Amino acid sequence: MAPHYKLKRLVAIGMAAGLLKYRLKARPRRKFDFGRISQASAQKWFRFDKLHLERLRLALRVPDVVYTPERDRATGLEAICIVLRRFVSPNRLFESKRLMKRSALSFSRIFNHTVMLIHREHGHLLRAIIRPWMNGNTLTTFCFQDHSTGAPLETCVGFIDGTMRPTFRPSRSQKAAFSVHKRQHGIKFQSVMYPNGIIGHLFGPMEECRHDAGILRESGLLTDLRAAFNRPDGSCYSLYGDPAYPMSRYLLSPFGGARVTADQQAWNTCIAGVRQGVEWGFGSSTSLLFWTLKRTCDYTPS
């Protein structure tokens, strides 16, 4: 072999060895420093004060250190910040991962794992119609608040409604996720809104093509109402919904039919203005924390 070929070969080997050594060299990862974040930045990036973020972590029972199945490690406070940052609108994953000093894969894995931890610990609170802080006096106060704001009912404690959250067109089951009325794809949720602005019940997601009455039957909400909405004097509390829901002792809807009297129409108009609170509740939630549903996704009906 000629000398110049040997020289070229040695140079190539040396360059490859140097590149491999550079890639294998341990470089410390820049970590997310929560102490350097100001109060204004915390409000802007996470919608919470710095003090409230730690209180939120303790209330949600997120552990001090979070480990994902892929061996990603993050402090509990950093995991809470990742979840809140991902929900805040508007934001992009590229901007969020730079803020949290993590790669996109690590950021997404920690986000998904923390959300599942919170759901396993507190998911039952979304489906329970009666909360630990509620009692007979609380329900009576709800009735008084609804009645004082114009509702003709004296036993109505909240309002039920089905809402659709838009998504991009899925690659599968497009017909099940398509709304003919709104001409877009999405998934549907059933919610109960109390007068204090708290969502007392949330069931979903379900296919957008499903009727509200079918979702109500599958959620088992009527069974929970029969067990929790009875009063000592023999009467009962009730919820109010739109005409899509069936009439029952615990669930009321407006007067309908071809012949609606003037008094019935006035009754419908009077309670319709109060019922807008259930729509405002979802509007407030989505304005503070954006549910990143409108993205490319595969949708499989349950």
Secondary structure, 3 states (H helix, E strand, C coil): CCHHHHHHHHHHHHHHHHHHHHHHCCCCCCCCCHHHCCHHHHHHHHCCCHHHHHHHHHHHCCCCEEECCCCCEEEHHHHHHHHHHHHCCCCCHHHHHHHCCCCHHHHHHHHHHHHHHHHHHHCHHHHCCCCCCCCHHHHHHHHHHHHHCCCCCCCEEEEEEEEEEECCCCCCCCCCCEECCCCEEEEEEEEEECCCCCEEEEEEEEECCCCHHHHHHHHCHHHHHHHHCECCCCCECEEECCCCCCCCCCEECCCCCCCCCHHHHHHHHHHHHHHCHHHHHHHHHHHHCCCCCCCCCCCCCC
